[in-house]
Amino acid sequence: MSTYVIGDIHGCFDQFTELLKKINYKKDEDKLILLGDLVNRGPDSLSVINHCMADSSIITVLGNHDLYLLYLLSIDKATGSLKEVVEANRNKQIFKWLLKMPLMLEIVDEFTGNSFLIAHAGIPEIWSPEKTKKLASEVTSLLQKNPLKVLQSMWGDNPNQWNEELVNDERCRIIINYLTRMRFVDKNCKLDLKNNTVKASAGFKPWFKYSSKVHEEKKQYYVFGHWAALNGQTDDPHFIALDTGCVWKGKLTALRLNDLEKISVDF
């Protein structure tokens, strides 16, 4: 049995199925974790969603585009490349399925003992894995109890820095932004959400460039997507970027957790 993590699919269904064949994925034996952003921008978001919903061995963490789809489904508004999904006959089932998905996962490989912390954009170094799980679960619980409230209030770049005193919409928004939108942060973990390049603005660095005791665990790996401009390069084996820009005519990439091998297919 193998466990695979696949980067941002963005509706590239043909490449997704091609990659599953290339890794020889067996749904009755293997586990498949997706890094979010299953949908939007690409040609066939609905087929990606339908395929994932039909396979109980597939789980995804939510990305910012998946949250956007949830928002559109909640207000029954069809737009752009997500129009087909919002207007699908099974749109209510799609909504319920996505609501069950977490914002963060930790997977421990039974063969190596390696721990893999999985979130769409990453995990800020100010949060331990335990803290991250607690905060992610907090948002998931709120999202499931009152989805429209959370989905309507999650928009915006402020607050741009974690504070234990934050409550209600602001607390929920900053947790979502760290886990699904983060790229650059400063020394106080303030977010720069405007910059999606690989060149940091003054005073900022990629979130995975800040060292801490949490990030120095030898058997701990952070697996994330979201940042296509990195093209999978972090220069640190413990931070594994899997968004290799398939929807931008790059590659779709899988990571096999058992041996850390990366497997890709071209757009």
C-alpha positions as CSV (number, residue, x, y, z in Angstrom):
1,M,0.0,0.0,0.0
2,S,1.3,3.5,-0.9
3,T,0.1,7.0,0.1
4,Y,0.3,9.7,-2.5
5,V,-0.1,13.5,-2.3
6,I,-1.0,15.4,-5.5
7,G,-0.6,19.1,-6.0
8,D,-3.1,21.6,-7.4
9,I,-5.2,20.0,-10.1
10,H,-7.3,23.1,-11.1
11,G,-9.7,21.3,-13.3
12,C,-7.0,19.5,-15.3
13,F,-8.9,16.2,-15.4
14,D,-7.0,14.6,-18.3
15,Q,-3.6,15.2,-16.5
16,F,-5.1,14.0,-13.2
17,T,-6.2,10.6,-14.6
18,E,-2.9,10.3,-16.6
19,L,-1.0,10.8,-13.3
20,L,-3.1,8.2,-11.5
21,K,-2.2,5.7,-14.2
22,K,1.5,6.6,-14.1
23,I,1.7,6.0,-10.4
24,N,-0.3,2.8,-10.8
25,Y,-2.8,4.1,-8.2
26,K,-5.1,1.3,-6.8
27,K,-8.0,2.8,-5.0
28,D,-8.7,-0.4,-3.0
29,E,-5.1,-0.5,-1.7
30,D,-3.6,3.0,-1.9
31,K,-4.4,6.3,-0.2
32,L,-4.6,9.6,-2.2
33,I,-4.4,13.0,-0.6
34,L,-5.0,16.1,-2.7
35,L,-3.5,19.5,-1.8
36,G,-6.6,21.5,-2.6
37,D,-7.5,23.8,-5.5
38,L,-9.1,20.9,-7.3
39,V,-11.1,23.3,-9.4
40,N,-11.2,26.6,-11.3
41,R,-9.1,27.9,-14.2
42,G,-8.8,24.5,-15.9
43,P,-11.1,22.9,-18.5
44,D,-13.0,20.3,-16.5
45,S,-13.5,21.0,-12.8
46,L,-16.7,19.0,-12.6
47,S,-15.1,15.8,-13.8
48,V,-12.3,16.2,-11.2
49,I,-14.9,16.7,-8.4
50,N,-17.1,13.8,-9.6
51,H,-14.0,11.5,-9.8
52,C,-12.9,12.4,-6.3
53,M,-16.4,12.0,-4.8
54,A,-16.7,8.5,-6.3
55,D,-13.5,7.3,-4.6
56,S,-13.6,6.9,-0.9
57,S,-9.8,6.5,-0.8
58,I,-9.4,10.2,-1.8
59,I,-9.3,13.1,0.6
60,T,-8.4,16.7,0.0
61,V,-7.4,19.6,2.2
62,L,-9.3,22.7,1.1
63,G,-7.6,25.3,-0.9
64,N,-8.6,28.9,-1.6
65,H,-10.3,28.0,-4.9
66,D,-12.3,25.2,-3.2
67,L,-13.5,27.7,-0.6
68,Y,-14.5,30.0,-3.5
69,L,-16.5,27.2,-5.1
70,L,-18.2,26.5,-1.7
71,Y,-19.1,30.2,-1.6
72,L,-20.6,30.2,-5.1
73,L,-22.5,27.0,-4.3
74,S,-23.8,28.6,-1.1
75,I,-25.3,31.6,-3.0
76,D,-26.1,29.5,-6.1
77,K,-24.1,31.9,-8.3
78,A,-22.6,30.5,-11.5
79,T,-19.5,32.1,-13.0
80,G,-16.4,31.4,-15.2
81,S,-14.9,27.9,-15.2
82,L,-17.0,27.0,-12.2
83,K,-20.3,27.6,-13.9
84,E,-20.7,23.9,-14.8
85,V,-20.0,22.8,-11.2
86,V,-22.5,25.3,-9.6
87,E,-25.2,24.3,-12.1
88,A,-24.5,20.5,-11.9
89,N,-27.4,18.3,-10.9
90,R,-25.4,17.1,-7.9
91,N,-24.4,20.5,-6.7
92,K,-25.9,19.9,-3.3
93,Q,-23.9,16.7,-2.9
94,I,-20.7,18.5,-4.0
95,F,-21.3,21.2,-1.4
96,K,-21.8,18.6,1.3
97,W,-18.7,16.6,0.2
98,L,-16.4,19.7,0.2
99,L,-17.7,20.8,3.6
100,K,-16.4,17.5,5.1
101,M,-12.9,18.2,4.0
102,P,-10.3,19.5,6.4
103,L,-7.9,22.5,6.2
104,M,-5.0,20.5,7.5
105,L,-3.9,16.9,7.9
106,E,-1.0,15.1,9.6
107,I,0.0,11.7,8.1
108,V,2.6,9.5,9.8
109,D,4.1,6.9,7.5
110,E,4.0,3.5,9.2
111,F,7.1,2.3,7.5
112,T,9.5,5.2,8.1
113,G,7.9,7.0,11.0
114,N,8.1,10.3,9.0
115,S,5.4,12.8,9.8
116,F,3.8,14.8,7.0
117,L,2.0,18.1,7.8
118,I,-0.3,18.8,4.8
119,A,-2.0,22.2,4.1
120,H,-2.8,23.9,0.9
121,A,-0.5,27.0,1.4
122,G,1.5,25.8,4.3
123,I,1.8,26.2,8.1
124,P,3.3,29.3,9.7
125,E,6.2,28.6,12.0
126,I,4.4,30.3,14.9
127,W,2.0,27.4,15.2
128,S,3.0,23.9,16.3
129,P,1.4,21.0,14.6
130,E,-0.9,20.5,17.5
131,K,-1.9,24.2,17.5
132,T,-2.5,24.1,13.7
133,K,-4.8,21.1,14.0
134,K,-6.8,22.8,16.8
135,L,-7.2,26.0,14.8
136,A,-8.0,24.2,11.5
137,S,-10.6,22.1,13.3
138,E,-12.1,25.2,14.8
139,V,-12.7,26.7,11.4
140,T,-14.0,23.4,9.9
141,S,-16.5,23.1,12.8
142,L,-17.7,26.7,12.2
143,L,-17.9,26.1,8.5
144,Q,-20.0,23.1,8.9
145,K,-22.3,24.7,11.5
146,N,-22.9,27.9,9.6
147,P,-21.3,27.7,6.1
148,L,-22.9,30.9,4.7
149,K,-21.6,33.1,7.5
150,V,-18.1,31.8,7.3
151,L,-18.0,31.8,3.5
152,Q,-19.3,35.4,3.3
153,S,-16.9,36.7,5.9
154,M,-13.7,35.0,4.9
155,W,-12.8,37.6,2.2
156,G,-10.1,40.2,2.8
157,D,-6.4,40.5,3.7
158,N,-6.9,41.9,7.2
159,P,-6.1,41.1,9.9
160,N,-2.7,40.2,8.4
161,Q,-1.1,38.9,11.5
162,W,-2.0,36.2,14.1
163,N,-3.1,37.4,17.5
164,E,-4.5,35.1,20.2
165,E,-7.1,37.8,21.1
166,L,-8.8,37.7,17.7
167,V,-12.4,36.5,17.7
168,N,-15.3,35.8,15.4
169,D,-14.9,36.7,11.7
170,E,-11.4,38.1,12.0
171,R,-10.1,35.0,13.8
172,C,-11.6,32.7,11.2
173,R,-10.3,34.8,8.3
174,I,-6.7,34.9,9.5
175,I,-6.6,31.1,10.1
176,I,-8.0,30.5,6.6
177,N,-5.5,33.0,5.0
178,Y,-2.5,31.3,6.7
179,L,-3.6,27.8,5.6
180,T,-4.9,28.6,2.1
181,R,-3.3,31.8,0.9
182,M,0.1,32.3,2.6
183,R,3.3,32.8,0.7
184,F,5.5,35.5,2.2
185,V,5.6,36.5,5.9
186,D,7.8,38.9,7.9
187,K,9.7,38.1,11.1
188,N,6.5,38.5,13.1
189,C,4.6,36.3,10.7
190,K,2.7,39.2,9.2
191,L,1.3,38.1,5.8
192,D,2.0,39.7,2.4
193,L,-0.9,38.4,0.4
194,K,-0.4,40.7,-2.6
195,N,2.9,39.1,-3.8
196,N,2.5,35.8,-5.8
197,T,6.0,35.9,-7.4
198,V,9.1,34.3,-6.0
199,K,10.8,37.6,-5.1
200,A,10.1,38.8,-1.6
201,S,9.3,42.4,-0.8
202,A,11.6,44.2,1.7
203,G,11.2,42.7,5.2
204,F,9.5,39.5,4.0
205,K,10.7,35.9,3.2
206,P,8.9,32.8,2.1
207,W,7.1,31.2,5.0
208,F,9.2,28.1,4.9
209,K,12.5,30.1,5.2
210,Y,11.9,30.9,8.9
211,S,13.6,28.3,11.2
212,S,12.1,27.3,14.5
213,K,12.2,24.2,16.8
214,V,9.0,23.1,15.1
215,H,10.5,23.2,11.7
216,E,13.7,21.5,12.7
217,E,12.2,18.1,13.5
218,K,14.2,15.6,11.5
219,K,11.3,13.3,10.7
220,Q,8.8,16.1,10.0
221,Y,7.9,17.2,6.5
222,Y,5.7,20.1,5.3
223,V,3.8,19.4,2.1
224,F,2.0,22.2,0.3
225,G,0.7,23.5,-3.0
226,H,-0.7,26.9,-3.9
227,W,2.6,28.6,-5.0
228,A,3.0,27.6,-8.7
229,A,5.7,30.2,-9.2
230,L,8.1,28.1,-7.1
231,N,7.8,25.2,-9.6
232,G,8.4,22.8,-6.7
233,Q,11.6,24.4,-5.5
234,T,12.1,25.2,-1.8
235,D,15.8,24.3,-1.4
236,D,14.9,22.4,1.8
237,P,14.0,18.7,1.7
238,H,11.7,19.1,4.7
239,F,9.5,21.6,2.8
240,I,7.9,20.0,-0.3
241,A,6.1,22.1,-2.8
242,L,3.9,20.2,-5.2
243,D,2.1,22.9,-7.2
244,T,4.1,22.7,-10.4
245,G,1.8,24.8,-12.5
246,C,-0.2,22.2,-14.5
247,V,-3.0,24.7,-15.3
248,W,-0.3,27.1,-16.6
249,K,0.9,24.4,-19.0
250,G,3.5,23.1,-16.5
251,K,3.3,19.7,-14.7
252,L,1.0,17.9,-12.3
253,T,3.0,16.3,-9.6
254,A,2.5,13.5,-7.0
255,L,4.6,12.7,-4.0
256,R,4.8,9.1,-2.7
257,L,5.2,9.4,1.0
258,N,6.7,6.0,1.5
259,D,10.0,6.9,-0.2
260,L,9.6,10.7,-1.0
261,E,9.7,10.0,-4.8
262,K,8.0,12.7,-7.0
263,I,6.2,11.6,-10.2
264,S,4.9,14.1,-12.7
265,V,3.0,14.4,-16.0
266,D,3.1,17.3,-18.4
267,F,0.1,19.4,-19.2
